[in-house]
């Protein structure tokens, strides 16, 4: 859908940041922030270096996870929310698709506690079904579309997935279609790739790429996306207890064995997004553009790019797969202001022979996670782009961010930074537990 021209006058003023006190500026908050202390038996030495103006003990309300999207829609209705290969969707348009998908899923029998698998690359269908499932009380299961047959079978059975969402491309659909009669999987919602492409690509794709399009059977086990959203968007909202209801099964391989599902509540994931917003206090709500190269099915991108971007009114430019030259071209042409990635992507940018062809000066802040960031990679990237690159640490079970260097103040190379607000970290010996 084309995005109507933004009308700043139609948007409400930016809200107070979570945890802020109306009428009290950063100086007041900084003065009240303790510089040392403890919580119970846990020492908090990081407080002496905590960012000025930010309270570690900031209260964060417990909300349903979909409240993140609601916030973006309320304050930035006409801003571009999603940009996929040149086709854009406003926040209002995304919200309308979410409600229609929620109704369509309810008509299929999806209700509170039902697990719905998302077998998708980065594309508009991902956030639409992600938030639609959450609105009706279902549980999202992010599934890597690159999984091999054995891994996919394990996840379907272990996560108790009876219905999954995917594209009509052979590369992804064929893996699922073969499992309809061999696993507990009962239905597949099939979304057309051509329908999310801009004109004239939407017309050319079925012709030029017909060899890549899957042959979808016409039976009860297959549901068309068009049928899912062919309604007025009226659905019955589920009663959500943010602290208890599971929003997400996030599978993580850990270090041994098969992937295991981390059970994350609405409060877990919602809170982590708000912690990100508190930490990155320099964000200009409603004005940022972020490039989504990392896949949304991974918890790092899901929280710091998709959820965080939609909460703050950002434009999210999505890439369905990694390509270095396309990535650099999009940063330059879309004037991306943020770029969250793993160290290998920053290394790839640093080593590009054609870097002088791309203007990357729009980048203001970038986050590195997923692996240790070499000091030389950080230094060179900052020199080449003029942006700030901070390193953080997280894990799926924590939704995921635990620590990060602040975007201003102490940004220590080779360090994962300090704990987020309301987060305690202990270092203990594996030998004696002390």
C-alpha positions in Angstrom: 0.0 0.0 0.0 1.3 3.4 -0.8 2.0 5.6 2.2 0.1 8.9 2.3 2.3 12.0 2.6 3.1 12.6 6.2 1.2 15.4 7.9 3.1 16.5 11.0 0.1 18.5 12.1 -2.0 15.3 12.4 0.4 13.7 14.9 0.3 14.2 18.6 3.3 15.7 20.5 5.9 13.2 21.4 5.1 11.6 24.8 7.2 11.8 27.8 9.9 9.1 27.8 9.0 6.2 30.1 10.2 6.9 33.6 10.5 10.6 33.1 8.9 13.0 35.6 6.9 15.9 34.0 8.5 19.2 34.8 11.8 17.7 35.9 14.7 17.7 33.5 17.8 15.6 33.3 19.6 17.6 35.9 17.0 16.8 38.5 17.0 13.1 37.6 20.8 12.9 37.6 21.0 14.6 41.0 18.7 11.9 42.4 20.5 8.9 40.8 22.5 7.0 43.4 26.1 6.7 42.4 26.7 3.5 44.4 24.6 1.0 46.2 23.1 -2.4 46.3 19.9 -4.2 45.9 19.5 -6.9 48.5 22.8 -8.9 48.4 23.7 -7.7 44.9 26.3 -4.9 44.7 25.8 -2.4 41.9 29.2 -0.8 41.3 28.1 0.4 37.8 26.0 3.1 39.3 29.1 5.4 39.8 29.5 5.4 36.0 25.8 5.4 35.0 24.7 7.8 32.2 23.8 11.3 33.5 20.0 11.9 33.7 19.1 8.2 33.8 17.9 6.4 36.9 18.7 2.7 37.1 15.6 2.2 39.3 13.2 3.8 36.8 9.8 2.2 37.0 8.6 0.5 33.9 4.9 -0.5 33.7 3.9 -4.0 32.7 2.0 -3.8 29.4 0.9 -6.3 26.6 3.6 -6.5 24.0 1.3 -5.1 21.3 1.2 -1.8 23.2 4.5 -1.0 21.5 2.8 -0.9 18.1 -0.2 0.9 19.6 2.2 3.7 20.8 3.7 4.1 17.4 0.3 4.2 15.7 -1.1 6.7 18.2 1.7 9.2 17.9 2.9 8.8 14.3 -0.2 7.5 12.3 0.9 8.9 8.9 4.6 8.3 9.2 6.1 5.5 7.2 6.5 2.4 9.3 7.7 -0.2 6.9 9.7 0.1 3.6 10.1 -3.1 1.7 12.0 -2.9 -1.6 10.4 0.5 -2.2 6.8 -0.3 -1.2 5.8 1.6 2.0 3.2 1.2 4.7 2.2 3.9 7.1 1.6 3.2 10.8 -2.1 3.4 10.2 -2.0 0.9 7.3 0.1 -1.5 9.4 -2.4 -1.3 12.2 -5.3 -2.0 9.9 -3.6 -5.1 8.5 -2.9 -6.3 12.0 -6.5 -6.1 13.0 -7.7 -7.8 9.9 -5.2 -10.6 10.3 -6.2 -10.9 14.0 -9.8 -11.4 12.9 -8.8 -13.9 10.2 -6.7 -15.9 12.7 -9.6 -16.0 15.1 -11.9 -17.3 12.4 -9.4 -20.1 11.9 -9.7 -21.0 15.6 -6.5 -19.3 16.9 -7.1 -18.3 20.5 -5.2 -17.7 23.8 -2.3 -20.1 24.2 -2.3 -21.4 20.6 1.2 -21.4 19.1 1.6 -19.9 15.7 4.9 -20.3 13.8 6.3 -17.5 11.6 8.5 -19.0 8.9 9.3 -15.8 7.2 12.3 -13.6 6.1 12.2 -9.9 6.8 9.1 -8.6 5.0 5.8 -6.8 5.9 4.0 -10.0 6.7 6.3 -10.6 9.6 5.2 -7.7 11.9 1.6 -8.0 10.7 1.2 -11.6 11.9 3.5 -11.1 14.9 1.2 -8.4 16.3 -2.0 -10.1 15.1 -1.2 -13.3 17.0 -0.4 -11.3 20.1 -3.6 -9.3 20.0 -5.7 -12.4 20.2 -3.7 -14.0 22.9 -1.7 -16.4 20.8 2.0 -17.2 21.2 4.4 -16.4 18.4 7.1 -18.9 17.6 9.9 -17.4 15.5 11.3 -20.1 13.1 14.4 -19.6 11.0 13.4 -20.1 7.3 16.9 -21.4 6.6 16.4 -24.4 9.0 17.0 -27.8 7.5 14.3 -30.5 7.6 15.6 -32.1 10.8 15.6 -28.8 12.7 12.2 -27.8 11.4 10.6 -31.1 12.4 12.0 -30.7 15.9 10.7 -27.2 16.3 7.2 -28.0 15.0 6.9 -30.9 17.5 8.7 -29.3 20.4 6.8 -26.0 20.2 3.5 -27.7 19.4 2.9 -25.7 16.3 -0.2 -26.6 14.3 -0.3 -23.6 12.0 2.5 -21.6 10.4 2.8 -18.6 8.1 5.2 -18.5 5.2 5.7 -17.1 1.6 4.7 -18.7 -1.7 8.4 -19.2 -2.6 9.8 -22.7 -3.2 12.7 -21.9 -0.9 10.5 -21.7 2.1 7.1 -23.2 1.3 8.4 -26.5 0.0 10.1 -27.3 3.4 6.7 -26.9 5.2 4.5 -28.4 2.6 6.4 -31.7 2.9 5.7 -31.8 6.7 1.9 -31.4 6.6 1.4 -35.2 6.8 4.6 -36.1 8.6 4.3 -33.8 11.7 1.6 -32.2 13.8 1.5 -29.3 11.4 -2.1 -29.0 10.1 -2.3 -25.7 8.2 -0.1 -23.2 6.4 -1.0 -19.6 5.7 0.6 -18.7 2.4 1.5 -15.1 1.6 2.2 -13.9 -1.9 5.6 -12.4 -2.5 4.4 -10.4 -5.4 1.8 -8.6 -3.4 4.3 -6.9 -1.2 6.4 -5.6 -4.1 5.9 -2.1 -5.5 4.7 -1.4 -9.1 5.8 -2.7 -11.6 7.8 -5.3 -9.7 4.6 -6.8 -8.4 3.5 -7.5 -12.0 6.9 -8.7 -13.3 7.8 -11.0 -10.4 5.3 -13.8 -11.2 6.6 -13.8 -14.8 10.3 -13.3 -14.3 10.6 -15.4 -11.2 7.9 -18.0 -11.9 10.5 -20.7 -11.4 10.9 -19.6 -7.8 7.1 -19.6 -7.0 5.8 -22.7 -5.3 2.8 -24.7 -6.5 0.3 -24.3 -3.7 -2.4 -27.0 -3.4 -6.0 -25.8 -3.2 -7.2 -27.6 -0.1 -8.2 -27.0 3.6 -4.6 -27.3 4.7 -3.6 -24.2 2.8 -5.1 -20.8 3.6 -4.5 -17.7 1.4 -3.3 -14.5 3.0 -6.0 -12.6 1.0 -8.7 -14.7 2.7 -7.2 -14.1 6.1 -7.4 -10.3 5.8 -10.8 -10.2 3.9 -12.8 -8.9 6.8 -13.6 -5.6 8.6 -11.0 -6.0 11.3 -13.4 -6.6 14.1 -12.0 -9.2 16.5 -12.4 -10.2 20.1 -9.4 -9.0 22.1 -7.9 -11.4 24.5 -7.5 -10.6 28.2 -3.7 -10.4 28.7 -1.8 -10.7 32.0 1.6 -9.2 30.9 3.5 -10.8 33.7 2.1 -14.3 33.2 1.0 -14.8 29.6 3.6 -16.2 27.2 4.0 -13.9 24.1 6.9 -15.7 22.5 8.7 -19.0 22.2 12.2 -17.9 21.2 14.4 -20.8 20.3 18.0 -20.7 21.1 20.7 -23.2 20.4 22.8 -22.3 23.4 26.1 -24.2 23.4 25.0 -27.8 23.4 22.1 -30.0 22.2 19.1 -29.1 20.0 17.5 -25.6 20.1 15.4 -25.0 23.2 12.4 -22.6 23.5 12.8 -19.6 25.9 9.3 -18.8 27.2 9.0 -15.0 27.2 6.1 -13.1 28.6 4.5 -10.0 27.2 6.1 -8.1 30.1 9.6 -9.6 29.4 9.7 -8.4 25.8 7.8 -5.1 26.3 10.0 -4.1 29.2 13.2 -4.8 27.3 12.1 -2.5 24.5 11.4 0.3 27.0 14.8 -0.3 28.6 16.3 0.2 25.1 14.4 3.5 24.7 15.6 4.7 28.1 19.2 3.8 27.3 19.3 5.4 23.9 18.0 8.8 25.2 19.2 10.6 22.1 16.7 9.0 19.8 14.5 11.4 17.9 11.1 9.8 18.0 9.3 9.9 14.7 12.4 10.9 12.8 14.7 7.8 12.7 15.3 5.4 9.8 16.7 2.0 10.6 18.0 -0.7 8.3 16.8 -4.2 9.1 19.4 -6.5 7.7 19.4 -8.9 10.7 16.4 -11.2 10.5 13.4 -10.5 12.7 13.2 -14.2 13.7 16.3 -13.6 15.7 15.6 -12.0 19.1 18.3 -9.3 18.7 16.7 -7.8 15.6 13.1 -8.5 16.8 13.6 -6.3 19.9 16.1 -3.7 18.9 15.0 -3.1 15.3 11.4 -4.2 14.8 9.8 -3.6 18.2 12.0 -0.7 19.1 11.5 0.9 15.7 7.7 0.6 15.7 7.5 1.9 19.3 9.6 5.0 18.5 7.9 5.9 15.2 10.9 4.9 13.0 10.9 4.0 9.3 12.1 0.4 9.1 13.7 -0.4 5.8 13.7 -4.2 5.5 16.0 -6.5 3.6 14.8 -10.1 3.0 18.4 -11.3 2.7 21.9 -10.0 3.1 23.8 -8.5 0.2 26.7 -6.1 1.0 26.3 -3.8 -1.9 22.5 -3.6 -1.5 23.0 -2.9 2.2 25.4 0.0 1.6 23.1 1.3 -1.2 20.1 1.4 1.1 22.0 3.1 4.0 23.0 5.8 1.5 19.7 6.2 -0.4 17.3 5.8 2.5 19.5 8.0 4.8 19.5 5.5 7.5 20.2 6.9 10.9 20.7 3.6 12.8 22.0 0.2 11.9 22.1 -2.7 14.3 24.2 -5.6 13.3 26.7 -8.3 14.2 30.5 -7.7 14.0 30.8 -9.6 10.7 28.6 -7.0 9.0 30.6 -4.1 10.3 33.8 -5.9 9.2 32.2 -6.4 5.7 31.5 -2.7 5.5 35.0 -1.8 6.6 36.5 -4.1 4.0 34.4 -2.9 1.1 36.5 -1.9 -1.9 33.7 0.4 -3.1 32.9 2.2 0.1 33.7 5.6 -1.4 30.7 5.1 -3.7 28.3 5.3 -0.7 27.5 8.2 1.5 27.1 6.7 5.0 27.2 10.0 6.9 23.5 9.8 7.8 24.3 7.1 10.4 24.3 8.5 13.9 24.3 5.4 16.1 24.8 1.7 15.6 24.6 -1.3 18.0 26.8 -4.4 17.7 25.7 -7.7 19.4 25.7 -11.5 18.9 29.5 -11.8 19.3 32.5 -9.9 20.6 33.2 -6.7 18.7 36.9 -6.4 17.9 38.3 -3.0 19.0 39.9 -2.4 15.6 36.6 -3.0 13.8 34.7 -0.5 16.0 37.4 2.1 15.6 37.6 1.8 11.8 33.8 1.8 11.3 33.4 4.9 13.4 36.2 6.6 11.4 34.6 5.7 8.1 31.1 6.7 8.9 31.4 9.3 11.7 28.7 7.4 13.7 28.9 6.0 17.2 29.1 2.2 17.4 28.3 0.7 20.8 28.7 -2.9 21.9 26.1 -4.7 24.0 25.3 -8.2 25.4 22.2 -10.2 25.6 20.6 -13.6 25.5 17.3 -15.0 24.3 16.2 -15.8 27.8 16.6 -12.1 28.7 14.4 -10.8 25.8 17.4 -10.2 25.0 19.5 -7.1 25.9 21.2 -7.1 29.3 24.1 -4.6 29.0 25.2 -2.0 26.6 27.7 0.8 26.3 25.8 4.1 26.4 25.7 6.1 23.1 27.2 9.1 24.9 29.5 9.3 27.9 31.7 6.2 28.6 31.9 4.0 25.5 34.6 1.6 26.4 36.1 -0.4 23.5 36.2 -4.1 24.2 33.5 -3.9 26.8 29.8 -4.9 26.8 29.0 -1.8 28.9 26.7 -1.5 31.9 23.4 -3.2 32.9 20.2 -1.7 31.6 17.8 0.0 34.0 16.2 -2.4 36.4 18.8 -5.1 35.5 21.2 -6.6 37.9 24.3 -8.5 36.8 26.5 -10.7 39.0 29.8 -12.4 38.1 30.3 -15.6 39.9 32.8 -18.4 39.9 31.6 -21.7 38.3 33.8 -23.5 40.8 32.4 -22.3 44.1 29.5 -20.0 43.1 31.1 -17.0 44.7 
